[in-house]
Amino acid sequence: MPDFSWEVFMPLNLADFDIDYTITRICGNDTVRHRMEVLGFTSGETVRLLSKFDSNYIVCIKKSKLGISKELLRRVIVEKKHQ
């Protein structure tokens, strides 16, 4: 298992906008992880934050744009995508 150092890994809600990130882990119970997988949030997938309105975010994942709350987004652990 990788070392989840906050210098490299961070929750997606703390990531910068318009930069590609790779999902490394989904935190939470089985129900939350399953819900996120159904939406396309799986380890190794590329995700990008597009915008924020109040505590909701628009993200781009698998060529689709999704609106998602900050509470769910903070469960997605990402790292900057290597170019």
C-alpha positions as a Markdown table, in Angstrom:
| # | Residue | x | y | z |
|---|---|---|---|---|
| 1 | Met | 0.0 | 0.0 | 0.0 |
| 2 | Pro | 1.4 | 3.4 | -0.9 |
| 3 | Asp | 2.4 | 5.9 | 1.8 |
| 4 | Phe | -0.4 | 8.5 | 2.0 |
| 5 | Ser | 1.7 | 11.5 | 2.7 |
| 6 | Trp | -0.2 | 14.8 | 2.4 |
| 7 | Glu | 2.7 | 16.3 | 0.5 |
| 8 | Val | 1.7 | 14.1 | -2.5 |
| 9 | Phe | -1.8 | 12.9 | -1.8 |
| 10 | Met | -4.8 | 15.2 | -0.9 |
| 11 | Pro | -8.6 | 15.2 | -0.9 |
| 12 | Leu | -10.0 | 16.3 | -4.2 |
| 13 | Asn | -11.8 | 19.3 | -2.7 |
| 14 | Leu | -8.4 | 20.8 | -1.9 |
| 15 | Ala | -7.0 | 20.3 | -5.4 |
| 16 | Asp | -6.5 | 23.2 | -7.9 |
| 17 | Phe | -8.9 | 23.8 | -10.7 |
| 18 | Asp | -8.2 | 22.8 | -14.4 |
| 19 | Ile | -5.4 | 20.3 | -13.5 |
| 20 | Asp | -5.6 | 16.6 | -14.1 |
| 21 | Tyr | -5.4 | 14.4 | -11.0 |
| 22 | Thr | -5.3 | 10.6 | -10.6 |
| 23 | Ile | -7.6 | 9.0 | -8.0 |
| 24 | Thr | -5.5 | 6.9 | -5.6 |
| 25 | Arg | -8.2 | 6.0 | -3.0 |
| 26 | Ile | -11.8 | 6.4 | -2.0 |
| 27 | Cys | -12.4 | 6.7 | 1.7 |
| 28 | Gly | -15.6 | 5.8 | 3.5 |
| 29 | Asn | -17.8 | 2.8 | 4.2 |
| 30 | Asp | -18.9 | 0.3 | 1.6 |
| 31 | Thr | -22.0 | 2.2 | 0.7 |
| 32 | Val | -20.1 | 5.4 | 0.0 |
| 33 | Arg | -17.4 | 3.7 | -2.0 |
| 34 | His | -19.9 | 1.8 | -4.1 |
| 35 | Arg | -21.8 | 5.0 | -4.8 |
| 36 | Met | -18.6 | 6.7 | -5.9 |
| 37 | Glu | -17.6 | 3.8 | -8.1 |
| 38 | Val | -21.0 | 3.9 | -9.8 |
| 39 | Leu | -20.3 | 7.6 | -10.6 |
| 40 | Gly | -16.9 | 6.6 | -12.1 |
| 41 | Phe | -14.6 | 7.5 | -9.2 |
| 42 | Thr | -12.3 | 4.5 | -9.2 |
| 43 | Ser | -8.6 | 4.2 | -8.4 |
| 44 | Gly | -6.4 | 5.1 | -11.4 |
| 45 | Glu | -9.1 | 7.2 | -13.1 |
| 46 | Thr | -8.3 | 10.8 | -14.2 |
| 47 | Val | -10.4 | 13.6 | -12.7 |
| 48 | Arg | -10.4 | 17.4 | -13.0 |
| 49 | Leu | -12.1 | 20.1 | -10.9 |
| 50 | Leu | -13.9 | 22.5 | -13.2 |
| 51 | Ser | -15.7 | 24.9 | -10.9 |
| 52 | Lys | -17.2 | 25.5 | -7.4 |
| 53 | Phe | -20.5 | 27.0 | -6.3 |
| 54 | Asp | -21.0 | 27.3 | -2.6 |
| 55 | Ser | -20.1 | 23.8 | -1.3 |
| 56 | Asn | -20.7 | 22.0 | -4.5 |
| 57 | Tyr | -18.2 | 21.2 | -7.3 |
| 58 | Ile | -18.4 | 20.4 | -11.0 |
| 59 | Val | -15.8 | 17.7 | -11.9 |
| 60 | Cys | -14.9 | 16.1 | -15.2 |
| 61 | Ile | -14.4 | 12.3 | -15.1 |
| 62 | Lys | -14.5 | 9.8 | -17.9 |
| 63 | Lys | -15.4 | 12.7 | -20.4 |
| 64 | Ser | -18.5 | 13.5 | -18.3 |
| 65 | Lys | -19.3 | 16.5 | -16.1 |
| 66 | Leu | -20.8 | 15.8 | -12.7 |
| 67 | Gly | -22.0 | 18.0 | -9.9 |
| 68 | Ile | -20.9 | 16.6 | -6.5 |
| 69 | Ser | -21.0 | 17.9 | -2.9 |
| 70 | Lys | -17.9 | 18.8 | -0.9 |
| 71 | Glu | -18.7 | 16.1 | 1.6 |
| 72 | Leu | -18.4 | 13.4 | -1.0 |
| 73 | Leu | -15.5 | 15.0 | -2.8 |
| 74 | Arg | -13.3 | 15.1 | 0.3 |
| 75 | Arg | -13.5 | 11.3 | 0.4 |
| 76 | Val | -11.7 | 11.1 | -3.0 |
| 77 | Ile | -7.9 | 11.0 | -2.4 |
| 78 | Val | -5.9 | 12.2 | -5.5 |
| 79 | Glu | -2.4 | 12.9 | -6.6 |
| 80 | Lys | -1.2 | 15.1 | -9.5 |
| 81 | Lys | -1.2 | 13.3 | -12.7 |
| 82 | His | 2.3 | 12.6 | -14.0 |
| 83 | Gln | 2.8 | 14.1 | -17.4 |
